[in-house]
Structure formats: structure tokens, C-alpha cells
Amino acid sequence: MAKGLYAGRDIKKHIKAKKWKSKTYVTRTLRLRAKSDPLEGCPQAKGIVLEKRQIEQKQPHSGLIKCVRVQLIKNGKQITVFCPGTGAMGFIKEQDEVTIAGQGGSNNGPVGSLASVKWRVIKINGQSLDALLKGKIKKK
């Protein structure tokens, strides 16, 4: 690297090149996280249930995770969404409108043994899934 009285241009060029080698700088500057996110940066989104499915857990756990395949209304992308709670799949039917939210993993990633499942169902046809599971309200 250049030293001396007139080395300012070379130093600025070196610092700029060094920044673009940093993964965090590149993702922040080019807004790659928002572009790859199906919710487009929003905390919640609505979608239509296409099918119910079960996914195997990652090692060392065993079992089937109850999930649904959802097509988002805002952009038409299809994602797999986790159904939390015992008996939640009984309330969800195909063609229902569900509201989904992020699971809360590090860097908006999956939680625990739920491979590639980053979202969960919070409402079905405008009614809270939690209230339906507790029996406080009945599904329309």
C-alpha cells in the first residue's frame, strides 16, 4: 500500500476494495436479504393454503412436523409454514386464508430442528390460532 504525502487516492481505493470483500457489507449495500425474503421485509403476510404436509425433523430428533404449503397473496411466492400447537392441523383446511409471521431464528432463519421452515401460522381466516386451540372461539 502506498505511503507518503500524495497517497490518499490509493488508500481510498484500497479501503473500498476491502469493504466489498466483507459479506455483511455486500448484503447490506445490495439489499440482498430483502430481495430474497418472500415476505419482502414485512413482519407478517397473508396467504392461501395449498396443501397440508409433514416434514421430517433434522438429526438427532425424530418425528414429523406438521406444516402447510402457502401461496402468498402479495407476490404469489410459495413457502412452507409451520403449524404450532397440538391439533392445529385440524383447524386448517385447503383454500383457507392464513396470516403468517417469522419464527424468530437467528438472522431470520429456521428454529431448532425445523429445517428450512422459517415461518409459522398465527391466524386462520382472521381468527387467532391460539384462541382456537384453547377453545375460546370457534372457527367460522
ROKEZA-780346 format. One record per residue: residue number from 0; residue in three letters; x, y, z of N, C-alpha, C in turn. Coordinates in steps of 0.2 Angstrom, whole numbers, plus 5000, padded with zeros to 4 digits. Layout:
% ROKEZA-780346
> NUM / ala / X / Y / Z / X / Y / Z / X / Y / Z
...
END
This chain:
% ROKEZA-780346
> 0 / met / 5004 / 4994 / 5000 / 5000 / 5000 / 5000 / 5004 / 5006 / 5000
> 1 / ala / 5002 / 5011 / 4997 / 5006 / 5017 / 4996 / 5007 / 5021 / 5002
> 2 / lys / 5012 / 5024 / 5003 / 5013 / 5029 / 5009 / 5016 / 5035 / 5006
> 3 / gly / 5015 / 5040 / 5010 / 5018 / 5047 / 5008 / 5013 / 5052 / 5008
> 4 / leu / 5015 / 5058 / 5005 / 5011 / 5064 / 5005 / 5005 / 5063 / 5000
> 5 / tyr / 5006 / 5060 / 4995 / 5001 / 5060 / 4989 / 4998 / 5053 / 4989
> 6 / ala / 4997 / 5049 / 4994 / 4995 / 5043 / 4994 / 4987 / 5042 / 4995
> 7 / gly / 4984 / 5047 / 4996 / 4977 / 5047 / 4998 / 4972 / 5043 / 4993
> 8 / arg / 4973 / 5044 / 4987 / 4969 / 5041 / 4982 / 4970 / 5033 / 4982
> 9 / asp / 4976 / 5031 / 4983 / 4977 / 5024 / 4983 / 4974 / 5021 / 4990
> 10 / ile / 4975 / 5025 / 4995 / 4972 / 5022 / 5002 / 4964 / 5022 / 5001
> 11 / lys / 4961 / 5027 / 4998 / 4954 / 5026 / 4997 / 4952 / 5020 / 4993
> 12 / lys / 4955 / 5019 / 4988 / 4954 / 5014 / 4983 / 4955 / 5007 / 4987
> 13 / his / 4960 / 5006 / 4991 / 4962 / 5000 / 4995 / 4956 / 4999 / 5000
> 14 / ile / 4954 / 5004 / 5003 / 4948 / 5003 / 5008 / 4942 / 5001 / 5005
> 15 / lys / 4940 / 5004 / 4999 / 4934 / 5002 / 4995 / 4934 / 4995 / 4993
> 16 / ala / 4940 / 4993 / 4991 / 4941 / 4986 / 4988 / 4940 / 4981 / 4994
> 17 / lys / 4943 / 4983 / 5000 / 4942 / 4979 / 5006 / 4935 / 4978 / 5009
> 18 / lys / 4931 / 4984 / 5008 / 4924 / 4983 / 5010 / 4920 / 4978 / 5006
> 19 / trp / 4921 / 4978 / 5000 / 4917 / 4973 / 4996 / 4919 / 4966 / 4997
> 20 / lys / 4925 / 4965 / 5000 / 4926 / 4958 / 5002 / 4922 / 4955 / 5008
> 21 / ser / 4919 / 4960 / 5012 / 4915 / 4958 / 5018 / 4908 / 4956 / 5016
> 22 / lys / 4906 / 4950 / 5018 / 4900 / 4948 / 5016 / 4894 / 4952 / 5019
> 23 / thr / 4895 / 4955 / 5025 / 4890 / 4959 / 5028 / 4889 / 4965 / 5024
> 24 / tyr / 4894 / 4968 / 5022 / 4894 / 4975 / 5018 / 4890 / 4974 / 5012
> 25 / val / 4892 / 4968 / 5008 / 4889 / 4967 / 5002 / 4881 / 4966 / 5002
> 26 / thr / 4879 / 4961 / 5007 / 4872 / 4960 / 5008 / 4868 / 4966 / 5010
> 27 / arg / 4871 / 4971 / 5014 / 4868 / 4977 / 5017 / 4867 / 4982 / 5011
> 28 / thr / 4873 / 4983 / 5007 / 4873 / 4988 / 5002 / 4868 / 4986 / 4996
> 29 / leu / 4869 / 4979 / 4994 / 4864 / 4977 / 4988 / 4857 / 4975 / 4990
> 30 / arg / 4856 / 4976 / 4997 / 4849 / 4974 / 5000 / 4847 / 4967 / 4998
> 31 / leu / 4852 / 4962 / 4998 / 4851 / 4955 / 4996 / 4846 / 4952 / 5001
> 32 / arg / 4846 / 4953 / 5007 / 4841 / 4950 / 5012 / 4834 / 4952 / 5010
> 33 / ala / 4832 / 4958 / 5009 / 4825 / 4960 / 5007 / 4823 / 4957 / 5000
> 34 / lys / 4828 / 4956 / 4996 / 4826 / 4953 / 4989 / 4825 / 4946 / 4989
> 35 / ser / 4828 / 4942 / 4994 / 4827 / 4935 / 4994 / 4822 / 4933 / 4999
> 36 / asp / 4819 / 4938 / 5003 / 4814 / 4937 / 5008 / 4807 / 4936 / 5004
> 37 / pro / 4804 / 4931 / 5005 / 4797 / 4931 / 5002 / 4792 / 4936 / 5005
> 38 / leu / 4793 / 4938 / 5011 / 4788 / 4942 / 5014 / 4791 / 4950 / 5012
> 39 / glu / 4796 / 4950 / 5009 / 4799 / 4957 / 5007 / 4800 / 4962 / 5012
> 40 / gly / 4802 / 4959 / 5018 / 4804 / 4964 / 5024 / 4799 / 4965 / 5028
> 41 / cys / 4793 / 4963 / 5027 / 4787 / 4964 / 5032 / 4787 / 4958 / 5037
> 42 / pro / 4784 / 4960 / 5043 / 4784 / 4955 / 5049 / 4779 / 4950 / 5048
> 43 / gln / 4774 / 4951 / 5044 / 4768 / 4947 / 5043 / 4765 / 4947 / 5036
> 44 / ala / 4762 / 4942 / 5034 / 4759 / 4942 / 5027 / 4753 / 4937 / 5027
> 45 / lys / 4749 / 4938 / 5022 / 4743 / 4933 / 5021 / 4744 / 4929 / 5015
> 46 / gly / 4741 / 4923 / 5016 / 4742 / 4918 / 5010 / 4736 / 4913 / 5010
> 47 / ile / 4736 / 4909 / 5005 / 4731 / 4904 / 5004 / 4734 / 4897 / 5005
> 48 / val / 4731 / 4893 / 5009 / 4734 / 4886 / 5010 / 4733 / 4882 / 5003
> 49 / leu / 4738 / 4879 / 5001 / 4738 / 4875 / 4995 / 4737 / 4868 / 4997
> 50 / glu / 4741 / 4865 / 5002 / 4741 / 4858 / 5004 / 4744 / 4858 / 5011
> 51 / lys / 4742 / 4852 / 5014 / 4745 / 4850 / 5021 / 4750 / 4846 / 5019
> 52 / arg / 4756 / 4846 / 5024 / 4761 / 4841 / 5023 / 4765 / 4840 / 5029
> 53 / gln / 4769 / 4835 / 5030 / 4773 / 4833 / 5036 / 4780 / 4833 / 5033
> 54 / ile / 4784 / 4836 / 5037 / 4791 / 4836 / 5036 / 4795 / 4832 / 5041
> 55 / glu / 4800 / 4828 / 5040 / 4804 / 4825 / 5045 / 4809 / 4830 / 5048
> 56 / gln / 4810 / 4829 / 5054 / 4815 / 4833 / 5058 / 4822 / 4832 / 5056
> 57 / lys / 4827 / 4837 / 5058 / 4834 / 4835 / 5057 / 4836 / 4831 / 5062
> 58 / gln / 4842 / 4828 / 5061 / 4845 / 4824 / 5067 / 4847 / 4829 / 5073
> 59 / pro / 4847 / 4827 / 5079 / 4846 / 4820 / 5081 / 4839 / 4818 / 5083
> 60 / his / 4834 / 4823 / 5081 / 4827 / 4822 / 5083 / 4824 / 4817 / 5078
> 61 / ser / 4818 / 4814 / 5080 / 4814 / 4811 / 5075 / 4807 / 4812 / 5076
> 62 / gly / 4803 / 4812 / 5071 / 4796 / 4814 / 5071 / 4794 / 4818 / 5065
> 63 / leu / 4788 / 4819 / 5064 / 4785 / 4823 / 5058 / 4783 / 4829 / 5061
> 64 / ile / 4785 / 4835 / 5057 / 4782 / 4841 / 5059 / 4776 / 4843 / 5054
> 65 / lys / 4771 / 4845 / 5057 / 4765 / 4847 / 5054 / 4766 / 4854 / 5051
> 66 / cys / 4766 / 4854 / 5044 / 4767 / 4861 / 5040 / 4761 / 4861 / 5035
> 67 / val / 4761 / 4867 / 5032 / 4756 / 4868 / 5026 / 4760 / 4872 / 5021
> 68 / arg / 4758 / 4871 / 5015 / 4761 / 4875 / 5009 / 4757 / 4881 / 5008
> 69 / val / 4759 / 4887 / 5008 / 4755 / 4893 / 5007 / 4758 / 4897 / 5001
> 70 / gln / 4753 / 4899 / 4997 / 4755 / 4904 / 4992 / 4753 / 4911 / 4994
> 71 / leu / 4758 / 4916 / 4995 / 4757 / 4922 / 4997 / 4753 / 4926 / 4992
> 72 / ile / 4748 / 4931 / 4995 / 4744 / 4935 / 4991 / 4748 / 4940 / 4988
> 73 / lys / 4752 / 4943 / 4991 / 4756 / 4949 / 4989 / 4760 / 4948 / 4983
> 74 / asn / 4763 / 4942 / 4982 / 4768 / 4941 / 4977 / 4768 / 4934 / 4973
> 75 / gly / 4763 / 4930 / 4976 / 4762 / 4924 / 4973 / 4768 / 4918 / 4974
> 76 / lys / 4772 / 4920 / 4979 / 4778 / 4915 / 4980 / 4775 / 4910 / 4985
> 77 / gln / 4777 / 4904 / 4984 / 4775 / 4898 / 4988 / 4780 / 4896 / 4994
> 78 / ile / 4778 / 4896 / 5000 / 4783 / 4894 / 5006 / 4780 / 4889 / 5010
> 79 / thr / 4784 / 4885 / 5014 / 4781 / 4880 / 5019 / 4781 / 4884 / 5026
> 80 / val / 4775 / 4883 / 5029 / 4774 / 4886 / 5035 / 4773 / 4881 / 5041
> 81 / phe / 4775 / 4882 / 5047 / 4774 / 4878 / 5052 / 4768 / 4879 / 5056
> 82 / cys / 4764 / 4874 / 5058 / 4758 / 4875 / 5062 / 4759 / 4873 / 5069
> 83 / pro / 4760 / 4878 / 5074 / 4762 / 4877 / 5080 / 4756 / 4874 / 5084
> 84 / gly / 4757 / 4870 / 5089 / 4752 / 4868 / 5094 / 4749 / 4861 / 5092
> 85 / thr / 4747 / 4857 / 5097 / 4744 / 4851 / 5096 / 4736 / 4852 / 5093
> 86 / gly / 4735 / 4849 / 5088 / 4728 / 4849 / 5085 / 4727 / 4855 / 5080
> 87 / ala / 4733 / 4859 / 5079 / 4732 / 4865 / 5074 / 4730 / 4863 / 5067
> 88 / met / 4732 / 4857 / 5065 / 4731 / 4855 / 5058 / 4723 / 4853 / 5057
> 89 / gly / 4720 / 4852 / 5062 / 4713 / 4851 / 5062 / 4709 / 4857 / 5060
> 90 / phe / 4711 / 4863 / 5062 / 4708 / 4869 / 5060 / 4709 / 4872 / 5053
> 91 / ile / 4715 / 4869 / 5051 / 4717 / 4872 / 5044 / 4714 / 4867 / 5039
> 92 / lys / 4711 / 4870 / 5034 / 4709 / 4867 / 5028 / 4712 / 4870 / 5022
> 93 / glu / 4712 / 4866 / 5016 / 4714 / 4869 / 5010 / 4710 / 4875 / 5008
> 94 / gln / 4713 / 4880 / 5005 / 4710 / 4886 / 5002 / 4708 / 4891 / 5008
> 95 / asp / 4710 / 4890 / 5014 / 4709 / 4894 / 5020 / 4714 / 4900 / 5019
> 96 / glu / 4712 / 4906 / 5021 / 4717 / 4912 / 5021 / 4720 / 4912 / 5028
> 97 / val / 4727 / 4911 / 5028 / 4731 / 4911 / 5034 / 4735 / 4918 / 5035
> 98 / thr / 4737 / 4920 / 5041 / 4742 / 4925 / 5042 / 4748 / 4922 / 5045
> 99 / ile / 4754 / 4923 / 5042 / 4760 / 4920 / 5044 / 4765 / 4925 / 5047
> 100 / ala / 4769 / 4923 / 5051 / 4774 / 4928 / 5054 / 4781 / 4924 / 5055
> 101 / gly / 4786 / 4927 / 5056 / 4793 / 4924 / 5056 / 4793 / 4920 / 5063
> 102 / gln / 4797 / 4914 / 5063 / 4798 / 4910 / 5068 / 4803 / 4914 / 5074
> 103 / gly / 4808 / 4918 / 5071 / 4812 / 4921 / 5076 / 4819 / 4918 / 5077
> 104 / gly / 4821 / 4914 / 5072 / 4828 / 4911 / 5072 / 4833 / 4917 / 5071
> 105 / ser / 4839 / 4915 / 5072 / 4845 / 4920 / 5071 / 4845 / 4921 / 5064
> 106 / asn / 4846 / 4928 / 5062 / 4846 / 4930 / 5055 / 4840 / 4928 / 5051
> 107 / asn / 4834 / 4928 / 5054 / 4828 / 4926 / 5051 / 4828 / 4919 / 5048
> 108 / gly / 4832 / 4915 / 5052 / 4832 / 4908 / 5049 / 4828 / 4903 / 5053
> 109 / pro / 4828 / 4897 / 5052 / 4824 / 4892 / 5055 / 4826 / 4891 / 5062
> 110 / val / 4821 / 4888 / 5066 / 4822 / 4887 / 5073 / 4823 / 4879 / 5074
> 111 / gly / 4829 / 4878 / 5078 / 4830 / 4871 / 5080 / 4830 / 4866 / 5075
> 112 / ser / 4826 / 4861 / 5075 / 4826 / 4855 / 5071 / 4822 / 4856 / 5065
> 113 / leu / 4819 / 4862 / 5064 / 4814 / 4863 / 5058 / 4818 / 4866 / 5052
> 114 / ala / 4821 / 4861 / 5048 / 4825 / 4863 / 5043 / 4821 / 4867 / 5037
> 115 / ser / 4823 / 4873 / 5036 / 4821 / 4877 / 5030 / 4814 / 4879 / 5031
> 116 / val / 4811 / 4879 / 5038 / 4804 / 4881 / 5039 / 4805 / 4887 / 5044
> 117 / lys / 4804 / 4893 / 5041 / 4806 / 4900 / 5044 / 4800 / 4903 / 5047
> 118 / trp / 4794 / 4901 / 5045 / 4788 / 4905 / 5047 / 4783 / 4900 / 5050
> 119 / arg / 4778 / 4903 / 5054 / 4773 / 4900 / 5057 / 4766 / 4903 / 5056
> 120 / val / 4761 / 4899 / 5057 / 4754 / 4901 / 5056 / 4752 / 4905 / 5063
> 121 / ile / 4749 / 4911 / 5062 / 4746 / 4914 / 5068 / 4739 / 4915 / 5068
> 122 / lys / 4736 / 4916 / 5062 / 4729 / 4917 / 5061 / 4726 / 4913 / 5055
> 123 / ile / 4720 / 4910 / 5056 / 4716 / 4907 / 5051 / 4710 / 4910 / 5050
> 124 / asn / 4709 / 4912 / 5044 / 4703 / 4916 / 5042 / 4701 / 4922 / 5046
> 125 / gly / 4707 / 4926 / 5049 / 4706 / 4931 / 5053 / 4705 / 4930 / 5060
> 126 / gln / 4705 / 4923 / 5062 / 4704 / 4921 / 5069 / 4711 / 4919 / 5072
> 127 / ser / 4712 / 4920 / 5078 / 4719 / 4918 / 5081 / 4719 / 4911 / 5082
> 128 / leu / 4725 / 4908 / 5080 / 4726 / 4901 / 5081 / 4726 / 4899 / 5088
> 129 / asp / 4729 / 4903 / 5092 / 4730 / 4902 / 5099 / 4723 / 4901 / 5102
> 130 / ala / 4719 / 4906 / 5101 / 4712 / 4906 / 5104 / 4708 / 4900 / 5101
> 131 / leu / 4709 / 4898 / 5095 / 4705 / 4892 / 5093 / 4708 / 4885 / 5097
> 132 / leu / 4714 / 4885 / 5098 / 4717 / 4879 / 5101 / 4715 / 4879 / 5108
> 133 / lys / 4714 / 4885 / 5112 / 4712 / 4885 / 5119 / 4705 / 4884 / 5119
> 134 / gly / 4701 / 4884 / 5114 / 4694 / 4883 / 5114 / 4690 / 4890 / 5116
> 135 / lys / 4693 / 4896 / 5116 / 4689 / 4902 / 5117 / 4685 / 4904 / 5112
> 136 / ile / 4686 / 4902 / 5106 / 4682 / 4904 / 5100 / 4681 / 4898 / 5095
> 137 / lys / 4676 / 4898 / 5091 / 4675 / 4893 / 5086 / 4676 / 4895 / 5079
> 138 / lys / 4679 / 4891 / 5075 / 4680 / 4893 / 5068 / 4674 / 4894 / 5064
> 139 / lys / 4674 / 4900 / 5060 / 4669 / 4902 / 5056 / 4667 / 4896 / 5051
END
